């Protein structure tokens, strides 16, 4: 039937999403290698020195808003420059961190839906296979008169049952693999 194709389609789509997210994550991790704050021991972050750090960020990347870390720093420094109080930077960074965490969680909602849908499709395939096999078994019993005919016909029915259960197995394995991959990637992003 169509159920195994739907399972393969959702699984492939999930793996493509995970691959793209992993490439984006690797790109974001590279920002940790750049030094944007002066390494001078005499450097003190203040509203007067915020422009120096922002200038260094802009010299490092074209647009900081595409980088999680640089975007956080620019937002905090812009507020520091406007407000002039260093004590507010911690609150601003915490707020931005909560926003980024919420965005991260939301970015996995489609994958979570697919991880839910794939086993459900497997169970639907099993139910359809079982109902077909039971219907076929009823037909065999009605049309067959001898025990040998029933045995031969039941071999086809049990083959259909095996296919029905394989649908659930395939779906559960696919969902497990996707869920584990998603969990490891999400953990890495959160770190």
N, C-alpha and C positions, 0 to 999 in steps of 0.2 A: 504494500500500500504506500501511501504518501507519507506516513508518519516517520519512517526512517530518514526520508529526504529532508523533512522539516527539522529533525534532530541534527542531521549533518549540517544543514544550513545555519541553524542557530549556533551550533558549536563552532563552525568556521567563522561566523560573524564575531562571536565572542573572542576567539583567538586573534582575529585581526585587530579588534579593539585593544586587547591586552598587549599585542605587539606594538601598536602605535603609542599606547600609554607608556610602555617600557622605554621606547626610544625618546619620548619627550622627557621622561624621568632622568634618563642618562644625560640628556642635554642640560637639564636643570642642575644636576649634580656638578657639572663642570664649573658652575658659578662659584662653588665653594673654593675653587683653586685660585681665584682672583683676589688680590689684596686691594681693597678700595679705601681702607682707613690708613692714614699715614702710620708707619711703623716707628716713628719718632717717639722716644720715651717722654718727651716734653709735650706731646700732643694732648690737648684736652678738648673734648667735644663740647661745643657751645653753639649758640645761635650764630656767632661770628665765624666759626670754623665749619659750620654745616655746608656752606657753599663749596669748600675745598673737597669734601667727601663727595658731594653731589657731582661736582665737575669730574672727579676721578671715575665715578660710575658711568657718566656719559662718555668719557673717553674709552671706557672698557667695552660698552655695548651701545648699540644704536638706540634702542628703546627699552628702558628698564621695566616697563609694565609687563613685558613678556617673560620676565624672570621673577620667580617667586621671591627670592632673597633680595634682589635689587629693588623690586617694587616695595617690599616692606621697608627697606632702609630709606628709600626716597620719600615715602609717605611720612615716616617718622621724622626725617630731617626737615621736610617742608613744614610740618607742624612745629617742630622745634624753632625753625627760623621765624615762623609767624607768631608763635606764642612766647618764645624766648625763655622758657623754663625747661630745664633738663629733666626735672621730676615727672613731667607729663609724657616724656618719651616712652617710659616703661608702660604706661597705660595705653598709649597709642599702639605700641608694638603688640601688646597683649590682645587688644581689640582686632588688629589686623591678623594676628595669628588665629583667632577664633573664626574670623571671616574666611581665611584660607582653608582652615580645617573643615568648615562647612561646605566650601566649594569642592574640596577633595571628596568628601563623603557623597555629595550629589553626583560627582562625576562617575561613580560606580553604580548608580541606580539602574541603568540599562543592563549592565552585566548581572546585577543581582536578580533582575527580572528574568533574564535568560537562564540563569542557574536554577531558578524556580520552574521555568517553563519546560526545560529539557526533560527532567524526570517525569513531569506530568504528561508530556507527550509520550514518553516510554510506557507509562501506565495505560494511557489511552490505546496505544498500539497493542498492548497485551490484552486488554479487555476486548478490543475488536477481534484479535486473533482467537481468543477463547470463545467468543460468541460464534465466530465462524466455524471453529472446530466442533463446538457442541451442536450447532445446526447440522453440520456434515455428519456427525455421529448419529443424530436422529434420523437422517435420511438413510444412512447405512442400515440401521436397525429395521426400518420400514421396508426397504427394498430387498434385503438379503434374507435367504431362507436357510442356508447351510452355514455351519460354523466356519468353514474355510473361507467363504465369501466375506464373512464378518471380520475374520482375522486380517485378510488382505486389505479390506477397506479401512480398518482401524490403523493400519500402518501409515496411511496417508493422513489420518486425523492426528496421530501423535507427532508426525513431522510438522504439521501446522502449529501444534502446541509448542514445539521447540522453537519455531520461528517467533511465535508470540512472546515467549519469555526472553528470547535474545534481544528483542526490541527494548525491553526494560533494562536489561543488562547493559546494552550499548549506551542508553540514555544516562544511567547511573554512573557509568565509568566516565562519560564525557562531562557530566556535571561535576563529578569529583575532581577531575583534572582542572577544569576551569576554575572551580572554587579555590583549590589550592594555589593555583597560579595567581589568582586575583588577591588572595590573602597575603602571599609573599610580596607582591608588587605594592599593595596598599601599605603593608608594614614598612617597606623600604621608603615609600614616599613620606609616611608619617615621621620616620626618623630624620 
